[in-house]
Amino acid sequence: MEREWGFDQAHAAGSFYLKRFSAAEPRPENLRRRKMATSAAATASESEAEPKAGPKAEGEEDEAKSTRTRRKVLSRAVAAATYKTIGPEWDQQEEGVSESDGDEEYAMASSAESSPGDYEWEYDEEEEKNQLEIERLEEQLSINIYDYNCHVDLIKLLRLEGELTKVRMARQKMSEIFPLTEELWLEWLHDEISMALDSLDREHVYDLFEKAVQDYICPNIWLEYGQYSIGGIGQKGGLEKVRSVFERALSSVGLHMTKGLAIWEAYREFESAIVEAARLEKVHSLFRRQLAIPLYDMEATFEEYKEWSEDPIPESVIQNYNKAQQQLEKYKPFEESLLKAEAPRLAEYQAYIDFEMKIGDPARIQLIFERSLVENCLVPDLWIRYSQYLDRQLKVKDLVLSVHNRAVRNCPWTVALWSRYLLAMERYEVDHRVISATFEKALNAGFIQATDYVEIWQAYLDYLRRRVDFKQDSSKELEELRSTFTRALEYLKQEVEERFNESGDPSCMIMQNWARIEARLCNNMQKARELWDSIMTKGNAKFANMWLEYYNLERAHGDIQHCRKALHRAVQCTSDYPEHVCEVLLTMERTEGTLEDWDIAVQKTETRLARVNEQRIKAAEKEAALARQEEEKAEQRKRARAEKKALKKKKKTRGAEKRKADEDDEKEWGDDEEEPPSKHRRVENSVPPAEEAQDIEAETGLFGKSAPADVDASLKLKDKATSLKRDLPKVSHDSSKDNITVFVSNLPYSMGEPDGKLRPLFETCGEVVEIRPIFSNRGDFRGYCYVEFKEEKSALQALELDRRNVEGRPMFVSPCVDKSKNPDFKVFRYSTALEKHKLFISGLPFSCTKEELEEICKAHGTVKDLRLVTNRAGKPKGLAYVEYEDESQASQAVLKMDGMTIKENVIKVAISNPPQRKVPEKPETRKAPGGPMVPRQMYGARGKGRTQLALLPRALQRPSATVPQAENGPAPRPAGATPATSEAPKMSNADFAKLLLRK
């Protein structure tokens, strides 16, 4: 029987409630609640104190005055509501402000209201700007109601403007579509609590609390709920309401090892505040229940119980306490891993769930799932695993349906969750109208693949088929099933095909199922044949499996004539496996047909197979011809490149000859008797360093024409350069250090001192042992190097520097792997599979920056990462990848951004699904022109190396025997050999000039 509370009991409970709000270290939520009224009043006072900017029209002055009056009344109403809800215990002294200070501030605000100022115009401009933004957001939500960020922004602006009715409606609409986070619920609840003036308002707040605790497991909301219910303890049934709230809170979060303690303590303190003998047993019970659960800080609770209890603690309580402590030690590693990790901590939660599933406690399994979903609410696989556990293990109707409903509200783009929801509703016999309404919501959820719509239609059609009693010839359910099949086909043809350029059902599975139902369950083969005719006209007549499926249906529910007719058509139309269809036809005629039927079947199959063989031969010949054409084209391109290269060499040779002839003409008539010094062959490694090249050029002339100088001096300089080049250290790499070494490439060739510039960058990853840059034979930096670390983890961390911009070029950092031992090793840091939360954008202007594109993409969701694709030189290619927080935002961005114009460029936007990379064929032996197959020779980057070019004019070339080469120059002349036998006869300048003029 319900008891009425006296004044003393209500005062005791009310004192406990106020003590919780006005403790020495109040919680931030309570402080925010207390400050709401004062901040609103201060805002109103400031708006009243803002004077006019100048003379205005009479209408504008009236409008501004009404706006200020409305804000003033609103702020005072909020302050009064807060005062009434919390009581007279909290005042200005608690906030550190005296009454006199408050009076002075109010007087200053009142005096400022009538005085002119300079900020009224700025305030009105900002308010007008907010109103325009509110209208824009409302319009955007009318187009796409599933825009989460748009809802949040609209609520913020409406709350800022003080539009109470509109902000309530906006919050209500958002809560119907999305589950709200703990922060959004607490903000909403605090606003409503501050404005609750009577018992009806309190009931409205209770309803909000009930909705809030259903979205996610939120200990803070439960604690607020319990504390707020204590404020209504003086009303009828107030005590039972408080206890009911706290008991439900313990069932929901009482097992929470880190946050459940606050609920237990609040409930226990409430019962302790009611000083009655009958209540002492209730406190004892709470202590004993709490000590039997593994929670953090259990020791302090046990000591508190010993101090509070006048009697010795029972042995059973001590045993339960020790058992709970042992359980706590098992759970601690998982809790500590959660405390150390950063959100969303999916891997840690998955390990925790696996551990709880092995133990098998349903309450704790449910709790850890709920805890993980608070931070991973957008992970469909986690919802699927949770709902699957509830469907198969707990099987509690309200709990199962609630989880399924929350799953589709959190991840509406996942068709598997909607399908499971429909099955669960059917399993628990939910009303048909509710299931149909849920299906309609699924159609508007915005799936990102055409096949998802086929799947949800199939799930709903299966449900409707199970409702039909096929023993009756006709029923309302059967007519609904048929009309839904028709609607599904029209929807896929119109809505889905228009959006995705495909129906999502190329094999016509929905029509096939409809045909089977008509044939097997409704005995309506005529309708089934009509459906199969429609299936074949949609491009499926060339597939043997489709004809055989139709044939099997006719064999089971039709007649032999239609079977024969279907197979005859199949023989003529099938193009993928005609032999199989022919074999089925011959088998049927062998067992059931007449001689005439057999002859017809043999004739048709032989004719068809002969035609198929001819077609295959022609196709093979055509393919071979195309291959030959490709080879000829490749050979033509090769010859063209060779001719172009030879022509270029010829032009260079003639230019050099002409320059030499001009120089010889200047000396021809006075130097006939003087012979030039003997020319020596330049070898590949005889290029001097840059410091000595200038000296050699000064002595030998620009084109190698020697000035009157000593031949021995020139030879000495060349020998010195050769020796210096030979002494350059070769960079060797120890393959045993691959695990602590990274390979850095695509660096600028102009980089001076690569060691000094790269070392500070890589030292951020760990201690660098050595940086080995690679230089060419001339001593020029070749753009890549090896970086060796002291520890392997430093090398792994250095891989994150890949694509870092270094002097205007993206630096490539990859693992150090011997390609000769691992020829198939490739490093590509980005996924090449379908990523539904990532977009691929093409057609961007080259001048578009990352910041500009990110600003555009932010309007459609939270951008986690954005990457502009560049070439090796760091120049943009007009492509980009944008990663959103979830699949829903990505799908909405595709709809809004595809076809958008950016700087006069029309961009294309699609879900990231790169094509499969073609694996390059391994280099095989190639056929040499006019000769047998020979191994392909490896040349430089452009074929034949420059050092192999013959720089001697063709007119002066003489056939000679191959001169044996030493390691760094020509081999020494054998003893007894004369210059006449090894060298061409020398020519004077005059002879050289005459030779050229004669041509």
Residue pairs with C-beta under 8 A, 6 or more apart in sequence:
2 236
2 237
2 240
3 239
4 236
5 233
5 234
5 238
5 239
9 274
10 233
10 234
12 273
12 274
12 275
13 230
13 233
13 234
13 242
13 270
13 273
13 274
14 87
14 230
14 231
14 233
14 234
15 273
16 230
16 269
16 270
16 273
17 227
17 230
17 231
17 233
18 86
18 87
18 89
18 90
20 30
20 227
20 230
20 266
20 269
21 30
21 34
21 86
21 90
21 227
22 89
22 90
22 94
29 186
29 190
29 220
29 224
32 190
33 82
33 86
33 190
33 193
33 194
34 82
34 86
34 90
34 94
34 95
35 95
36 78
36 82
36 190
36 191
36 194
37 75
37 78
37 79
37 80
37 81
37 82
37 83
37 194
38 79
38 95
40 74
40 75
40 78
40 79
40 162
41 75
41 76
41 78
41 79
43 71
43 75
44 68
44 71
44 72
44 74
44 75
44 76
45 75
45 105
45 106
45 109
46 109
47 67
47 68
47 71
47 72
47 123
48 68
48 71
48 72
48 109
48 110
48 112
48 113
49 108
49 109
49 112
49 113
49 115
49 117
50 117
50 119
50 120
50 123
51 112
51 115
51 116
51 117
51 118
51 119
51 120
52 61
52 64
52 116
52 117
52 120
52 121
53 117
53 118
53 119
53 120
53 121
53 122
54 121
56 64
64 120
64 124
67 127
68 113
70 162
71 162
74 162
74 164
77 195
78 194
78 195
80 197
81 194
81 195
81 196
81 197
82 194
84 197
85 193
85 194
85 196
85 231
91 99
92 98
92 99
92 101
92 102
93 99
127 161
130 157
130 160
130 161
131 161
133 153
133 157
134 154
134 157
134 158
134 161
137 150
137 153
137 154
137 157
138 154
140 147
140 150
141 147
141 150
141 151
141 154
141 173
144 150
144 892
144 895
145 173
145 177
146 177
146 412
146 445
146 446
146 888
146 892
147 860
147 892
148 178
148 861
148 888
148 889
149 861
149 862
151 170
151 173
151 174
151 177
151 178
152 174
152 184
154 170
155 167
155 170
155 171
155 174
155 184
158 166
158 167
158 170
159 167
159 191
164 195
167 191
171 180
171 184
171 188
174 180
175 211
177 409
178 409
178 410
179 215
179 216
179 377
179 406
179 409
179 410
180 188
180 212
180 215
181 216
182 216
182 218
182 220
182 221
182 374
185 208
185 212
185 215
185 218
185 221
186 220
186 221
186 224
188 208
188 212
189 205
189 208
189 209
189 212
189 221
189 224
192 201
192 204
192 205
192 208
193 205
193 228
195 201
196 202
196 204
196 205
199 235
202 232
205 228
206 229
209 221
209 224
209 225
209 228
212 218
212 221
212 225
213 221
213 222
213 225
213 248
213 252
214 402
214 406
215 406
216 370
216 373
216 374
216 377
217 252
217 253
217 256
217 367
217 370
217 371
217 373
217 374
218 374
219 253
219 256
219 259
219 260
219 262
219 263
222 245
222 248
222 249
222 252
222 253
222 263
223 249
223 262
223 263
223 266
225 245
225 249
226 242
226 245
226 246
226 249
226 263
226 266
226 267
226 270
227 266
229 238
229 241
229 242
229 245
230 242
230 270
232 238
232 241
233 239
233 241
233 242
242 270
246 263
246 266
246 267
246 270
249 263
249 267
250 260
250 263
250 264
250 267
250 289
253 259
253 260
253 263
253 367
254 260
254 263
254 264
254 293
255 293
255 363
255 364
255 367
256 367
256 371
257 294
257 295
257 296
257 328
257 331
257 335
258 296
258 335
258 339
260 293
260 295
261 295
261 296
261 297
261 301
264 286
264 290
264 295
264 301
267 286
268 283
268 286
268 287
268 290
271 279
271 282
271 283
271 286
272 279
272 283
283 308
284 309
287 301
287 305
287 308
287 309
288 317
288 320
290 301
291 298
291 301
291 302
291 305
291 317
291 320
291 321
291 324
292 317
292 320
292 321
292 323
292 324
293 324
294 324
294 325
294 327
294 328
294 331
295 301
295 324
295 328
296 328
296 335
298 321
298 324
298 325
298 328
302 321
305 313
306 313
334 348
334 351
334 352
334 355
337 348
337 351
337 352
338 345
338 348
338 349
338 352
341 347
341 348
343 375
344 375
344 376
344 379
345 372
345 375
346 372
346 375
346 376
346 379
346 382
349 368
349 371
349 372
349 375
349 376
350 372
352 368
352 372
353 365
353 368
353 369
353 372
353 385
356 364
356 365
356 368
357 365
357 389
362 393
362 394
365 389
366 390
366 394
366 399
369 382
369 385
369 386
369 389
372 382
373 382
373 383
373 386
373 410
376 382
377 410
377 411
378 410
378 411
378 885
378 886
379 411
380 407
380 411
380 414
380 416
380 417
383 403
383 406
383 407
383 410
383 411
383 414
383 417
384 407
384 416
384 417
384 420
386 403
386 407
387 400
387 403
387 404
387 407
387 417
387 420
387 424
388 420
390 396
390 399
390 400
390 403
391 400
391 420
391 424
391 427
394 400
397 428
400 424
400 428
401 424
401 425
401 428
401 430
404 417
404 420
404 421
404 424
404 425
405 421
407 417
407 420
407 421
408 414
408 417
408 418
408 421
408 441
408 442
408 445
411 417
411 886
411 887
411 888
412 418
412 445
412 446
412 888
413 445
413 446
413 447
413 448
413 836
413 886
413 887
413 888
413 891
414 887
415 442
415 447
415 452
415 453
415 455
415 456
416 455
418 438
418 439
418 442
418 445
418 456
418 459
419 455
419 456
419 459
421 438
422 435
422 438
422 439
422 442
422 459
422 460
422 463
423 459
423 463
425 434
425 435
425 438
426 435
426 463
426 466
432 467
435 463
439 456
439 460
442 456
443 453
443 456
443 491
446 888
446 891
446 892
447 453
447 456
447 891
448 836
448 887
448 890
448 891
448 894
448 911
449 500
449 504
450 492
450 496
450 497
450 499
450 500
450 502
450 503
450 504
450 505
451 504
451 505
452 504
453 491
453 492
453 495
453 496
453 504
454 492
454 496
454 503
454 504
454 505
454 509
454 510
457 488
457 491
457 492
457 510
458 509
458 510
458 513
460 484
461 481
461 484
461 485
461 488
461 510
461 513
464 477
464 480
464 481
464 484
465 481
465 517
467 477
467 481
468 475
468 477
468 478
468 481
468 521
469 475
469 477
470 478
470 521
470 522
472 478
478 522
481 517
485 510
485 514
488 510
489 510
489 511
492 503
492 504
492 505
492 510
493 503
496 502
496 503
496 504
497 503
506 539
506 540
507 540
507 546
508 534
508 535
508 538
508 540
511 531
511 534
511 535
512 531
512 535
512 549
514 531
515 527
515 528
515 531
515 532
515 535
515 553
516 528
516 553
518 524
518 525
518 527
518 528
518 531
519 525
519 528
519 553
519 556
519 557
519 558
520 556
520 557
523 557
525 554
525 557
525 558
525 562
528 553
528 557
529 558
529 562
532 550
532 553
535 546
535 550
536 546
536 550
536 573
540 546
541 547
541 569
541 573
541 574
542 573
542 574
542 575
542 576
543 574
543 576
544 570
544 574
544 576
544 577
544 578
544 580
544 581
547 566
547 567
547 569
547 570
547 573
547 574
547 581
548 570
548 580
548 581
548 584
550 566
551 563
551 566
551 567
551 570
551 584
554 562
554 563
554 566
555 563
560 592
563 588
564 585
564 588
564 589
564 593
564 597
567 581
567 584
567 585
567 588
568 585
568 604
570 581
570 585
571 578
571 581
571 582
571 585
571 604
571 605
571 608
572 604
572 608
574 581
575 612
578 608
578 609
578 612
579 609
582 605
582 608
582 609
585 601
585 604
585 605
586 598
586 601
586 602
586 605
589 597
589 598
589 601
590 598
593 601
645 943
649 949
653 951
653 953
653 954
656 703
656 951
656 953
657 953
657 955
657 996
659 703
660 703
660 705
660 992
661 992
661 993
661 996
663 703
663 705
664 989
664 992
664 993
665 993
667 989
668 989
668 990
668 993
671 988
671 989
671 990
672 988
672 989
672 990
673 988
674 988
674 989
675 986
675 988
676 705
676 706
676 986
676 988
676 989
677 706
677 711
677 714
678 711
678 983
678 986
680 715
680 718
681 963
681 970
682 951
683 722
683 965
683 968
683 969
683 970
684 947
685 722
685 725
685 726
685 777
685 968
685 969
686 718
686 721
686 722
686 725
686 968
686 969
687 693
687 721
687 725
687 777
687 778
688 696
688 717
688 718
688 720
688 721
688 722
688 724
688 725
689 721
689 724
689 725
689 778
689 779
690 778
690 779
692 717
692 720
692 721
692 724
695 717
696 714
696 717
696 718
696 721
699 706
699 707
699 709
699 713
699 714
699 717
700 706
700 707
700 709
700 714
701 707
706 714
722 968
722 969
725 777
726 968
728 775
728 777
728 779
731 772
731 773
731 774
731 775
731 786
733 741
733 772
733 786
733 816
735 818
737 788
737 816
738 815
738 816
738 817
738 818
739 792
739 795
740 769
740 788
740 789
740 790
740 791
740 792
740 794
740 795
741 786
741 787
741 788
741 789
741 795
741 816
742 786
742 787
742 789
742 795
742 798
742 799
742 813
742 814
742 815
742 816
743 784
743 786
743 813
743 814
743 815
743 816
743 817
744 758
744 784
744 785
744 786
744 787
744 811
744 812
744 813
745 783
745 784
745 811
745 812
745 814
746 783
746 784
746 809
746 810
746 811
746 812
746 872
747 754
747 758
747 781
747 783
747 784
747 785
747 806
747 807
747 809
747 811
748 783
748 806
748 807
748 808
748 809
749 780
749 781
749 782
749 783
750 781
750 807
751 757
751 781
751 783
751 806
751 807
752 781
754 771
754 773
754 781
754 785
755 771
755 773
757 806
758 771
758 785
758 787
758 806
759 768
759 771
761 801
761 804
761 806
762 768
762 771
762 787
762 789
762 798
762 801
765 789
765 794
765 795
765 797
765 798
765 800
765 801
766 789
766 790
766 791
766 793
766 794
766 795
766 797
766 798
767 789
767 790
767 791
767 794
768 787
768 788
768 789
768 790
768 794
769 788
769 789
769 790
770 786
770 787
770 788
771 785
771 786
771 787
771 788
772 785
772 786
772 787
772 788
773 781
773 782
773 784
773 785
774 781
774 782
774 784
774 785
774 786
775 781
775 782
776 782
786 816
787 798
789 795
789 798
795 815
798 813
799 813
799 814
799 815
799 829
801 811
801 813
802 811
802 812
802 813
802 814
802 829
803 810
803 811
803 812
804 810
804 811
804 813
805 811
805 874
808 873
808 874
809 872
809 873
809 874
810 870
810 872
810 874
814 827
815 827
817 825
819 825
823 922
830 881
832 914
832 916
832 917
833 913
833 914
834 911
834 912
834 913
835 883
835 911
835 912
835 913
836 887
836 890
836 891
836 911
837 883
837 884
837 885
837 886
837 887
837 889
837 890
838 881
838 882
838 883
838 884
838 890
838 911
838 912
839 857
839 881
839 882
839 883
839 884
839 890
839 893
839 894
839 897
839 909
839 910
839 911
839 912
840 879
840 880
840 881
840 909
840 910
840 911
840 912
840 913
840 914
841 853
841 879
841 880
841 881
841 882
841 897
841 907
841 908
841 909
842 878
842 879
842 907
842 908
843 878
843 905
843 906
843 907
843 908
844 853
844 868
844 876
844 878
844 879
844 880
844 902
844 905
844 907
845 878
845 902
845 903
845 904
845 905
846 875
846 876
846 878
847 903
848 868
848 876
848 902
848 903
850 866
850 868
852 902
853 866
853 868
853 880
853 882
853 902
854 863
854 866
856 897
856 900
856 902
857 863
857 866
857 882
857 884
857 893
857 897
859 896
860 884
860 889
860 892
860 893
860 896
860 897
861 884
861 885
861 886
861 888
861 889
861 890
861 892
861 893
862 884
862 885
862 889
863 882
863 883
863 884
864 883
864 884
864 885
865 881
865 882
865 883
866 880
866 881
866 882
866 883
867 880
867 881
868 876
868 879
868 880
869 876
869 877
869 879
869 880
869 881
870 876
870 877
871 877
878 905
881 912
882 893
884 890
884 893
890 911
891 911
893 909
894 909
894 910
894 911
897 907
897 909
898 907
898 908
898 909
898 910
899 906
899 907
899 908
899 909
900 906
900 907
900 909
901 907
923 936
925 933
925 934
925 935
925 936
926 933
926 934
926 936
927 933
927 934
928 934
939 945
940 946
950 957
955 995
955 996
955 999
956 984
958 984
960 984
963 970
963 971
964 970
964 971
965 971
966 972
973 982
987 995
